[in-house]
Amino acid sequence: MANHKSAEKRIRQTQKRTERNRYYRTRIKNITKSVREAVTNNDGVSAAEAFKIANKELHSFVSKGILKKNTAARKVAKLNGLVKKLNQGK
């Protein structure tokens, strides 16, 4: 257990930050998962809708400082490639 006030504060801050990071990490996984599931189900319409949401959310995370710009761009590009490939096949 912490012996100093500053150490106790750091513990509280770490707990808050950990919870916040866990929320965003899970949110990012769920967003990408919804696009991938729509692609595996060969549902072009829902895949496009899910991609639209994913694109918006991931770039909003960049503006909030949760993701770096290139990381979001990489994830969006990967998902866009999947959706394009699905729609070209039809």
MOPAC internal coordinates of N, CA, C and O (Angstrom, degrees):
PM7 1SCF
backbone

  N    0.0000 0     0.00 0     0.00 0    0    0    0
  C    1.4525 1     0.00 0     0.00 0    1    0    0
  C    1.5240 1   109.26 1     0.00 0    2    1    0
  O    1.2310 1   121.45 1   -30.27 1    3    2    1
  N    1.3261 1   114.84 1   149.73 1    3    2    1
  C    1.4577 1   120.58 1  -176.91 1    5    3    2
  C    1.5245 1   111.21 1   -71.08 1    6    5    3
  O    1.2310 1   120.94 1   -36.68 1    7    6    5
  N    1.3177 1   115.81 1   143.32 1    7    6    5
  C    1.4591 1   121.42 1  -179.71 1    9    7    6
  C    1.5221 1   113.15 1  -102.74 1   10    9    7
  O    1.2310 1   120.33 1   164.86 1   11   10    9
  N    1.3377 1   116.97 1   -15.14 1   11   10    9
  C    1.4577 1   120.47 1  -177.51 1   13   11   10
  C    1.5230 1   110.48 1  -116.30 1   14   13   11
  O    1.2310 1   121.51 1   -26.90 1   15   14   13
  N    1.3254 1   114.71 1   153.10 1   15   14   13
  C    1.4619 1   119.47 1   179.00 1   17   15   14
  C    1.5227 1   111.12 1   -60.25 1   18   17   15
  O    1.2310 1   120.63 1   139.95 1   19   18   17
  N    1.3101 1   116.40 1   -40.05 1   19   18   17
  C    1.4654 1   120.06 1  -178.31 1   21   19   18
  C    1.5354 1   110.70 1   -65.94 1   22   21   19
  O    1.2310 1   120.62 1   144.32 1   23   22   21
  N    1.3330 1   116.42 1   -35.68 1   23   22   21
  C    1.4615 1   119.95 1   178.89 1   25   23   22
  C    1.5266 1   110.50 1   -69.24 1   26   25   23
  O    1.2310 1   120.50 1   143.28 1   27   26   25
  N    1.3363 1   116.66 1   -36.72 1   27   26   25
  C    1.4630 1   120.34 1   177.31 1   29   27   26
  C    1.5297 1   110.08 1   -64.98 1   30   29   27
  O    1.2310 1   121.00 1   140.43 1   31   30   29
  N    1.3243 1   115.69 1   -39.57 1   31   30   29
  C    1.4669 1   120.09 1   178.22 1   33   31   30
  C    1.5234 1   110.48 1   -64.33 1   34   33   31
  O    1.2310 1   120.59 1   137.39 1   35   34   33
  N    1.3257 1   116.47 1   -42.61 1   35   34   33
  C    1.4684 1   120.10 1   179.18 1   37   35   34
  C    1.5185 1   110.59 1   -60.67 1   38   37   35
  O    1.2310 1   120.13 1   141.76 1   39   38   37
  N    1.3282 1   117.36 1   -38.24 1   39   38   37
  C    1.4651 1   120.83 1   178.42 1   41   39   38
  C    1.5269 1   109.98 1   -62.32 1   42   41   39
  O    1.2310 1   120.87 1   134.30 1   43   42   41
  N    1.3449 1   115.94 1   -45.70 1   43   42   41
  C    1.4711 1   119.81 1   178.84 1   45   43   42
  C    1.5310 1   110.95 1   -61.67 1   46   45   43
  O    1.2310 1   120.60 1   136.83 1   47   46   45
  N    1.3203 1   116.47 1   -43.17 1   47   46   45
  C    1.4623 1   120.60 1  -179.18 1   49   47   46
  C    1.5268 1   111.06 1   -63.89 1   50   49   47
  O    1.2310 1   120.87 1   138.78 1   51   50   49
  N    1.3142 1   115.95 1   -41.22 1   51   50   49
  C    1.4590 1   120.88 1  -179.84 1   53   51   50
  C    1.5189 1   110.82 1   -63.40 1   54   53   51
  O    1.2310 1   120.33 1   138.42 1   55   54   53
  N    1.3213 1   116.98 1   -41.58 1   55   54   53
  C    1.4618 1   120.23 1   178.57 1   57   55   54
  C    1.5216 1   111.57 1   -62.06 1   58   57   55
  O    1.2310 1   120.72 1   134.80 1   59   58   57
  N    1.3291 1   116.22 1   -45.20 1   59   58   57
  C    1.4676 1   120.43 1   178.22 1   61   59   58
  C    1.5237 1   110.70 1   -60.53 1   62   61   59
  O    1.2310 1   121.08 1   132.36 1   63   62   61
  N    1.3264 1   115.54 1   -47.64 1   63   62   61
  C    1.4589 1   120.81 1  -177.20 1   65   63   62
  C    1.5196 1   111.33 1   -63.60 1   66   65   63
  O    1.2310 1   120.72 1   139.98 1   67   66   65
  N    1.3348 1   116.23 1   -40.02 1   67   66   65
  C    1.4601 1   120.83 1  -179.95 1   69   67   66
  C    1.5188 1   110.53 1   -62.85 1   70   69   67
  O    1.2310 1   120.70 1   135.64 1   71   70   69
  N    1.3303 1   116.27 1   -44.36 1   71   70   69
  C    1.4582 1   119.78 1   179.07 1   73   71   70
  C    1.5153 1   111.31 1   -63.12 1   74   73   71
  O    1.2310 1   120.26 1   136.32 1   75   74   73
  N    1.3153 1   117.11 1   -43.68 1   75   74   73
  C    1.4583 1   121.92 1   179.71 1   77   75   74
  C    1.5188 1   110.52 1   -62.29 1   78   77   75
  O    1.2310 1   120.49 1   134.92 1   79   78   77
  N    1.3297 1   116.67 1   -45.08 1   79   78   77
  C    1.4636 1   120.74 1   179.94 1   81   79   78
  C    1.5241 1   111.18 1   -64.19 1   82   81   79
  O    1.2310 1   120.48 1   141.00 1   83   82   81
  N    1.3189 1   116.69 1   -39.00 1   83   82   81
  C    1.4628 1   121.11 1   179.37 1   85   83   82
  C    1.5265 1   110.09 1   -62.41 1   86   85   83
  O    1.2310 1   120.72 1   138.45 1   87   86   85
  N    1.3381 1   116.23 1   -41.55 1   87   86   85
  C    1.4667 1   120.63 1   179.11 1   89   87   86
  C    1.5309 1   110.38 1   -60.08 1   90   89   87
  O    1.2310 1   120.62 1   130.67 1   91   90   89
  N    1.3301 1   116.43 1   -49.33 1   91   90   89
  C    1.4557 1   119.40 1  -177.02 1   93   91   90
  C    1.5225 1   111.87 1   -68.28 1   94   93   91
  O    1.2310 1   120.16 1   141.36 1   95   94   93
  N    1.3279 1   117.29 1   -38.64 1   95   94   93
  C    1.4583 1   120.84 1   178.49 1   97   95   94
  C    1.5217 1   110.22 1   -60.11 1   98   97   95
  O    1.2310 1   120.67 1   135.02 1   99   98   97
  N    1.3300 1   116.33 1   -44.98 1   99   98   97
  C    1.4610 1   121.34 1   179.00 1  101   99   98
  C    1.5220 1   110.44 1   -65.59 1  102  101   99
  O    1.2310 1   120.20 1   138.38 1  103  102  101
  N    1.3212 1   117.23 1   -41.62 1  103  102  101
  C    1.4588 1   122.11 1  -179.71 1  105  103  102
  C    1.5238 1   110.62 1   -60.60 1  106  105  103
  O    1.2310 1   120.32 1   136.09 1  107  106  105
  N    1.3222 1   116.99 1   -43.91 1  107  106  105
  C    1.4666 1   121.23 1   179.86 1  109  107  106
  C    1.5252 1   110.14 1   -63.56 1  110  109  107
  O    1.2310 1   120.34 1   137.04 1  111  110  109
  N    1.3298 1   116.96 1   -42.96 1  111  110  109
  C    1.4595 1   120.30 1   179.10 1  113  111  110
  C    1.5224 1   111.25 1   -62.78 1  114  113  111
  O    1.2310 1   120.24 1   137.11 1  115  114  113
  N    1.3303 1   117.16 1   -42.89 1  115  114  113
  C    1.4579 1   120.70 1  -178.91 1  117  115  114
  C    1.5271 1   111.97 1   -67.28 1  118  117  115
  O    1.2310 1   120.56 1   142.36 1  119  118  117
  N    1.3155 1   116.53 1   -37.64 1  119  118  117
  C    1.4654 1   120.47 1   178.76 1  121  119  118
  C    1.5253 1   110.21 1   -62.02 1  122  121  119
  O    1.2310 1   120.59 1   130.51 1  123  122  121
  N    1.3250 1   116.49 1   -49.49 1  123  122  121
  C    1.4603 1   120.01 1  -178.45 1  125  123  122
  C    1.5237 1   110.93 1   -68.59 1  126  125  123
  O    1.2310 1   120.54 1   145.79 1  127  126  125
  N    1.3160 1   116.57 1   -34.21 1  127  126  125
  C    1.4643 1   120.96 1   179.84 1  129  127  126
  C    1.5224 1   111.00 1   -63.79 1  130  129  127
  O    1.2310 1   120.18 1   141.01 1  131  130  129
  N    1.3394 1   117.26 1   -38.99 1  131  130  129
  C    1.4612 1   119.90 1  -179.05 1  133  131  130
  C    1.5273 1   110.84 1   -64.32 1  134  133  131
  O    1.2310 1   120.06 1   142.19 1  135  134  133
  N    1.3215 1   117.49 1   -37.81 1  135  134  133
  C    1.4636 1   120.57 1   178.07 1  137  135  134
  C    1.5193 1   109.65 1   -68.29 1  138  137  135
  O    1.2310 1   120.55 1   133.49 1  139  138  137
  N    1.3306 1   116.56 1   -46.51 1  139  138  137
  C    1.4678 1   119.93 1  -179.20 1  141  139  138
  C    1.5297 1   112.39 1   -62.07 1  142  141  139
  O    1.2310 1   120.25 1   140.72 1  143  142  141
  N    1.3320 1   117.13 1   -39.28 1  143  142  141
  C    1.4664 1   120.29 1   178.77 1  145  143  142
  C    1.5267 1   111.00 1   -64.46 1  146  145  143
  O    1.2310 1   120.45 1   138.09 1  147  146  145
  N    1.3245 1   116.75 1   -41.91 1  147  146  145
  C    1.4610 1   120.07 1   178.71 1  149  147  146
  C    1.5255 1   110.52 1   -63.46 1  150  149  147
  O    1.2310 1   120.45 1   143.03 1  151  150  149
  N    1.3315 1   116.75 1   -36.97 1  151  150  149
  C    1.4619 1   120.56 1   178.95 1  153  151  150
  C    1.5266 1   110.32 1   -68.47 1  154  153  151
  O    1.2310 1   120.10 1   137.08 1  155  154  153
  N    1.3281 1   117.42 1   -42.92 1  155  154  153
  C    1.4671 1   119.44 1  -179.89 1  157  155  154
  C    1.5260 1   111.86 1   -67.97 1  158  157  155
  O    1.2310 1   120.21 1   154.26 1  159  158  157
  N    1.3316 1   117.21 1   -25.74 1  159  158  157
  C    1.4710 1   120.91 1   176.76 1  161  159  158
  C    1.5262 1   111.90 1   -85.72 1  162  161  159
  O    1.2310 1   120.10 1  -175.44 1  163  162  161
  N    1.3317 1   117.42 1     4.56 1  163  162  161
  C    1.4646 1   123.40 1  -179.03 1  165  163  162
  C    1.5202 1   112.54 1    55.27 1  166  165  163
  O    1.2310 1   120.58 1  -143.12 1  167  166  165
  N    1.3171 1   116.51 1    36.88 1  167  166  165
  C    1.4587 1   121.97 1   179.14 1  169  167  166
  C    1.5317 1   108.22 1  -105.44 1  170  169  167
  O    1.2310 1   121.12 1   -86.12 1  171  170  169
  N    1.3250 1   115.46 1    93.88 1  171  170  169
  C    1.4579 1   120.93 1  -174.75 1  173  171  170
  C    1.5144 1   113.84 1   -65.27 1  174  173  171
  O    1.2310 1   120.55 1   142.72 1  175  174  173
  N    1.3294 1   116.56 1   -37.28 1  175  174  173
  C    1.4622 1   120.25 1  -177.16 1  177  175  174
  C    1.5257 1   110.61 1   -67.84 1  178  177  175
  O    1.2310 1   120.23 1   130.16 1  179  178  177
  N    1.3201 1   117.17 1   -49.84 1  179  178  177
  C    1.4669 1   119.44 1  -179.01 1  181  179  178
  C    1.5309 1   110.90 1   -70.07 1  182  181  179
  O    1.2310 1   120.31 1   150.52 1  183  182  181
  N    1.3249 1   117.02 1   -29.48 1  183  182  181
  C    1.4664 1   119.96 1   176.48 1  185  183  182
  C    1.5279 1   109.82 1   -65.55 1  186  185  183
  O    1.2310 1   120.44 1   138.35 1  187  186  185
  N    1.3195 1   116.77 1   -41.65 1  187  186  185
  C    1.4658 1   120.42 1   178.88 1  189  187  186
  C    1.5237 1   110.83 1   -65.93 1  190  189  187
  O    1.2310 1   120.42 1   139.41 1  191  190  189
  N    1.3186 1   116.81 1   -40.59 1  191  190  189
  C    1.4665 1   120.99 1   178.07 1  193  191  190
  C    1.5275 1   111.06 1   -64.62 1  194  193  191
  O    1.2310 1   121.22 1   134.50 1  195  194  193
  N    1.3234 1   115.27 1   -45.50 1  195  194  193
  C    1.4660 1   120.06 1  -179.89 1  197  195  194
  C    1.5287 1   110.34 1   -64.38 1  198  197  195
  O    1.2310 1   120.68 1   142.92 1  199  198  197
  N    1.3348 1   116.31 1   -37.08 1  199  198  197
  C    1.4670 1   119.98 1   178.23 1  201  199  198
  C    1.5150 1   111.01 1   -65.51 1  202  201  199
  O    1.2310 1   120.64 1   139.83 1  203  202  201
  N    1.3240 1   116.38 1   -40.17 1  203  202  201
  C    1.4601 1   120.68 1   179.48 1  205  203  202
  C    1.5343 1   110.31 1   -59.75 1  206  205  203
  O    1.2310 1   120.84 1   136.06 1  207  206  205
  N    1.3239 1   116.01 1   -43.94 1  207  206  205
  C    1.4671 1   121.44 1   178.48 1  209  207  206
  C    1.5251 1   110.16 1   -65.55 1  210  209  207
  O    1.2310 1   120.89 1   135.87 1  211  210  209
  N    1.3346 1   115.90 1   -44.13 1  211  210  209
  C    1.4704 1   120.74 1  -178.84 1  213  211  210
  C    1.5265 1   110.77 1   -61.09 1  214  213  211
  O    1.2310 1   120.67 1   136.33 1  215  214  213
  N    1.3119 1   116.33 1   -43.67 1  215  214  213
  C    1.4582 1   121.03 1  -179.64 1  217  215  214
  C    1.5261 1   110.43 1   -59.88 1  218  217  215
  O    1.2310 1   120.79 1   132.20 1  219  218  217
  N    1.3090 1   116.09 1   -47.80 1  219  218  217
  C    1.4602 1   121.10 1  -179.01 1  221  219  218
  C    1.5318 1   111.25 1   -63.44 1  222  221  219
  O    1.2310 1   120.50 1   132.89 1  223  222  221
  N    1.3305 1   116.65 1   -47.11 1  223  222  221
  C    1.4666 1   121.42 1  -177.54 1  225  223  222
  C    1.5294 1   111.51 1   -63.90 1  226  225  223
  O    1.2310 1   120.40 1   132.21 1  227  226  225
  N    1.3218 1   116.84 1   -47.79 1  227  226  225
  C    1.4608 1   120.01 1  -177.11 1  229  227  226
  C    1.5263 1   111.26 1   -62.83 1  230  229  227
  O    1.2310 1   120.16 1   140.89 1  231  230  229
  N    1.3245 1   117.30 1   -39.11 1  231  230  229
  C    1.4616 1   118.86 1   178.59 1  233  231  230
  C    1.5266 1   111.89 1   -73.24 1  234  233  231
  O    1.2310 1   120.27 1   152.87 1  235  234  233
  N    1.3338 1   117.08 1   -27.13 1  235  234  233
  C    1.4625 1   118.02 1   174.65 1  237  235  234
  C    1.5240 1   110.27 1   -70.73 1  238  237  235
  O    1.2310 1   120.27 1   148.26 1  239  238  237
  N    1.3344 1   117.08 1   -31.74 1  239  238  237
  C    1.4638 1   120.70 1   175.92 1  241  239  238
  C    1.5279 1   110.40 1   -65.52 1  242  241  239
  O    1.2310 1   120.34 1   148.34 1  243  242  241
  N    1.3266 1   116.96 1   -31.66 1  243  242  241
  C    1.4684 1   120.29 1   176.70 1  245  243  242
  C    1.5163 1   109.78 1   -65.10 1  246  245  243
  O    1.2310 1   120.68 1   134.92 1  247  246  245
  N    1.3336 1   116.31 1   -45.08 1  247  246  245
  C    1.4588 1   119.17 1  -177.89 1  249  247  246
  C    1.5234 1   111.81 1   -67.85 1  250  249  247
  O    1.2310 1   120.06 1   155.21 1  251  250  249
  N    1.3303 1   117.49 1   -24.79 1  251  250  249
  C    1.4598 1   121.25 1   177.04 1  253  251  250
  C    1.5218 1   112.05 1   -84.98 1  254  253  251
  O    1.2310 1   120.39 1   170.42 1  255  254  253
  N    1.3269 1   116.87 1    -9.58 1  255  254  253
  C    1.4540 1   120.53 1   178.37 1  257  255  254
  C    1.5216 1   113.73 1    86.59 1  258  257  255
  O    1.2310 1   120.38 1  -163.19 1  259  258  257
  N    1.3203 1   116.87 1    16.81 1  259  258  257
  C    1.4570 1   120.96 1  -178.59 1  261  259  258
  C    1.5256 1   110.55 1   -85.59 1  262  261  259
  O    1.2310 1   121.02 1   139.09 1  263  262  261
  N    1.3285 1   115.65 1   -40.91 1  263  262  261
  C    1.4592 1   121.61 1   176.62 1  265  263  262
  C    1.5242 1   108.97 1  -115.58 1  266  265  263
  O    1.2310 1   121.23 1   -26.32 1  267  266  265
  N    1.3245 1   115.25 1   153.68 1  267  266  265
  C    1.4592 1   119.13 1   171.98 1  269  267  266
  C    1.5312 1   108.15 1   -82.14 1  270  269  267
  O    1.2310 1   121.50 1   -23.57 1  271  270  269
  N    1.3141 1   114.74 1   156.43 1  271  270  269
  C    1.4591 1   121.37 1  -174.46 1  273  271  270
  C    1.5322 1   112.28 1   -58.07 1  274  273  271
  O    1.2310 1   120.56 1   133.61 1  275  274  273
  N    1.3259 1   116.53 1   -46.39 1  275  274  273
  C    1.4617 1   120.10 1  -177.50 1  277  275  274
  C    1.5229 1   112.02 1   -70.02 1  278  277  275
  O    1.2310 1   120.18 1   148.36 1  279  278  277
  N    1.3188 1   117.26 1   -31.64 1  279  278  277
  C    1.4643 1   120.49 1   178.10 1  281  279  278
  C    1.5193 1   109.98 1   -64.96 1  282  281  279
  O    1.2310 1   120.68 1   133.80 1  283  282  281
  N    1.3206 1   116.31 1   -46.20 1  283  282  281
  C    1.4585 1   120.34 1   178.38 1  285  283  282
  C    1.5226 1   110.40 1   -63.60 1  286  285  283
  O    1.2310 1   120.33 1   137.53 1  287  286  285
  N    1.3169 1   116.98 1   -42.47 1  287  286  285
  C    1.4625 1   121.38 1   179.94 1  289  287  286
  C    1.5236 1   110.44 1   -61.66 1  290  289  287
  O    1.2310 1   120.45 1   138.59 1  291  290  289
  N    1.3324 1   116.74 1   -41.41 1  291  290  289
  C    1.4574 1   120.99 1   179.47 1  293  291  290
  C    1.5240 1   111.25 1   -63.91 1  294  293  291
  O    1.2310 1   120.61 1   134.97 1  295  294  293
  N    1.3385 1   116.44 1   -45.03 1  295  294  293
  C    1.4593 1   120.21 1  -179.79 1  297  295  294
  C    1.5267 1   111.35 1   -64.88 1  298  297  295
  O    1.2310 1   120.56 1   137.48 1  299  298  297
  N    1.3248 1   116.53 1   -42.52 1  299  298  297
  C    1.4641 1   121.01 1   179.93 1  301  299  298
  C    1.5224 1   110.09 1   -64.93 1  302  301  299
  O    1.2310 1   120.21 1   137.71 1  303  302  301
  N    1.3281 1   117.20 1   -42.29 1  303  302  301
  C    1.4639 1   120.82 1  -179.48 1  305  303  302
  C    1.5259 1   110.96 1   -63.16 1  306  305  303
  O    1.2310 1   120.72 1   139.69 1  307  306  305
  N    1.3170 1   116.23 1   -40.31 1  307  306  305
  C    1.4684 1   120.55 1   179.66 1  309  307  306
  C    1.5294 1   110.34 1   -63.42 1  310  309  307
  O    1.2310 1   120.82 1   133.96 1  311  310  309
  N    1.3284 1   116.04 1   -46.04 1  311  310  309
  C    1.4620 1   120.42 1   179.73 1  313  311  310
  C    1.5287 1   110.89 1   -66.39 1  314  313  311
  O    1.2310 1   120.43 1   140.44 1  315  314  313
  N    1.3212 1   116.78 1   -39.56 1  315  314  313
  C    1.4617 1   121.00 1   178.93 1  317  315  314
  C    1.5253 1   110.73 1   -62.11 1  318  317  315
  O    1.2310 1   120.64 1   141.12 1  319  318  317
  N    1.3259 1   116.39 1   -38.88 1  319  318  317
  C    1.4608 1   120.51 1   177.70 1  321  319  318
  C    1.5088 1   111.76 1   -61.99 1  322  321  319
  O    1.2310 1   120.54 1   139.20 1  323  322  321
  N    1.3283 1   116.57 1   -40.80 1  323  322  321
  C    1.4673 1   120.16 1   178.67 1  325  323  322
  C    1.5212 1   111.38 1   -64.38 1  326  325  323
  O    1.2310 1   120.92 1   135.28 1  327  326  325
  N    1.3364 1   115.85 1   -44.72 1  327  326  325
  C    1.4641 1   120.43 1  -178.43 1  329  327  326
  C    1.5264 1   110.52 1   -66.25 1  330  329  327
  O    1.2310 1   120.25 1   138.37 1  331  330  329
  N    1.3339 1   117.13 1   -41.63 1  331  330  329
  C    1.4638 1   120.82 1   179.27 1  333  331  330
  C    1.5281 1   111.06 1   -62.70 1  334  333  331
  O    1.2310 1   121.21 1   136.00 1  335  334  333
  N    1.3333 1   115.29 1   -44.00 1  335  334  333
  C    1.4554 1   119.89 1  -179.28 1  337  335  334
  C    1.5308 1   110.21 1   -61.68 1  338  337  335
  O    1.2310 1   120.51 1   141.03 1  339  338  337
  N    1.3178 1   116.64 1   -38.97 1  339  338  337
  C    1.4659 1   121.10 1   179.05 1  341  339  338
  C    1.5184 1   110.63 1   -65.02 1  342  341  339
  O    1.2310 1   120.34 1   135.00 1  343  342  341
  N    1.3237 1   116.95 1   -45.00 1  343  342  341
  C    1.4707 1   121.04 1  -177.79 1  345  343  342
  C    1.5221 1   113.26 1   -73.28 1  346  345  343
  O    1.2310 1   119.94 1   154.05 1  347  346  345
  N    1.3363 1   117.71 1   -25.95 1  347  346  345
  C    1.4587 1   120.32 1   176.43 1  349  347  346
  C    1.5157 1   111.31 1   -73.67 1  350  349  347
  O    1.2310 1   120.52 1   148.77 1  351  350  349
  N    1.3198 1   116.62 1   -31.23 1  351  350  349
  C    1.4621 1   121.42 1  -178.75 1  353  351  350
  C    1.5192 1   112.54 1   -67.41 1  354  353  351
  O    1.2310 1   120.38 1   159.56 1  355  354  353
  N    1.3156 1   116.88 1   -20.44 1  355  354  353
  C    1.4733 1   119.49 1  -177.27 1  357  355  354
  C    1.4888 1   112.23 1   -96.01 1  358  357  355
  O    1.2310 1   120.10 1   180.00 1  359  358  357

